[in-house]
Amino acid sequence: MKRNLTTFLLLTTCAFNGALAQKKPSSPLPGIQEPLPNIVLIMTDDQGYADVGKFGATDFKTPNLDRMADDGLRFTNWYVPQAVCGASRAGLLTGCYPNRIGMLGAPGPSSKYGINKNEVLLPELVKQKGYTSALFGKWHLGHHKKFLPLQHGFDEYYGLPYSNDMWPYHPGVRHLPLEQRLKKWPHLPMMEGNRIINKQVEPRDQVNLTTQYTEKAVDFINRNKANHFFLYVAHSMPHVPLFVSDKFKGKSKQGLYGDVIMEIDWSVGEILGALDKNDLATKTLVIFTSDNGPWLSYGNHAGNAGPLREGKATTWEGGQRVPFIARWIGQLAPGGVCETPAMHIDLFPTIARLINATPPKHRIDGKDIRELFAAPSSAKSPHEAYYFFWGNQLQAVRSDKWSLHLPHSYRSLKGAPGKEGLPGPYQQLKTGLELYDLSTDIGQRKDLSKEHPEVAAKLKALAEKFDASLKDHKRARGSL
């Protein structure tokens, strides 16, 4: 008799706590031939919370993402571990706050650091169980060979080693002669495995990035339909500069940004279609999310955080909260919605328990959230709180419905944003100790710290305790 995911959880749930011994499930997962699911993780770059139909998009359509949500589950309070490209990806792949492992910010072509060889990444975790792993898209955990994907568990890699704007056409230098531009931003390389296959990526090359990543992903699925696999599709879009293929150019009411999102949605449809075609829908957990909120200074080339406050590179909701959709046919109840907070760092321990892999011996920050997937409307978070850092500073805490911001400065638009690929100016603002009830004030407009001083004091104490503990248990990033 088939058991649903809730039954599976009851059979296998135990605390994921460092190196606790892992208990093998007493029976295979229902509806599949093997007990281990494939994992497909689709990550976009700078896509805002409201840039998906089910999350509020209006001027472009995302039928494949909407269907994915109808077939599965969406989280409305899903967070990134830090609201910037490299740090967010480091947290996703290791289950750790980026501050714990020294991976802050967004390493570029001049950086001499990257992910430490002693960290365990998702592809290394799943390799314990014989998984084949591939990354197609943006890496951003260090571009020198020792930091690249093939040295950290991936079997295949094709894509850009860092952001697609880190090149001589960057808006900050494109008014200069090429010789002067190259002193600031060298040519952007395209990589396959450990090899550079195109030393000088040009604008015409970026037009087909989304299509190329998608074709690689579909081919990987077709080649590995008889294997357990982990597929990580890390789109370069919709990070500026925006590029879209001819098949989606001019298709949305929102302009180029909407065209780009529509092509990403097409990509999701192609990947889901490949799984369906190969009879893998019931055997595969598919996840879609973004690395942080929108880069608001780019105006009509930026995403939309909807009702959320601020955007990328801030610890306000618009920077930290992102869309998240999961599909696993036969395992996740169709059309589910989870309002309980969760974070990228939770995927690592959750996947570890799903496939019965042995966790790393070192400390991680994420927790097993399978119960949220199984009972999204009633399950409780295993976390007392989540912590939002900018750089090395702990700036905010999320616990249940409450958001506490500690005193800090942050960037905010100064006047009108930019347009057509050129950014507008930011200004530095400051906030004091402020408390928000996100269940009634999603835009973080009304400070309730005076009305609820006991809540503010409790969250402030949690923040101070966690910050001190993390500083005492940091690990070094990798270096040359």
SULVEN-V425026 format. One line per field, one symbol per residue. phi: phi as a letter, one per 30 degrees, with the letter a starting at -180 (. if undefined). Layout:
phi: ???
This chain:
phi: .dcddddedddbdadcbicedccdedadddibdcdcddbcccbcbiddeccbedckdbcacbdddddddddbbbccbcbcdadaeddddddedcibeeddciccibecdcdcbadddddccedddddecidcbbbbkdcibjcdedcdeddbjdcbablcdaddcdadceedbddcdeeddddcbdddccbbiccdcbdbdcedddecedddeddddddddddcdccdbcccccddccddddbbdedbdidcddjeddeddddddeeedddddddddchcddcbdcbbabdaddddddhdccdbdidddiaeibcdeddccbdbbbbaeiccdeidbccdeabedddedddeddcidddddddbcdbdceddddbddbdcddcdacbccbiccdcabcbhdcbccdeacacbecidddahjcdcdcbccbbcdbcbcddbbddhccdcdddbdddeddddddddddddddddbdbdddbd
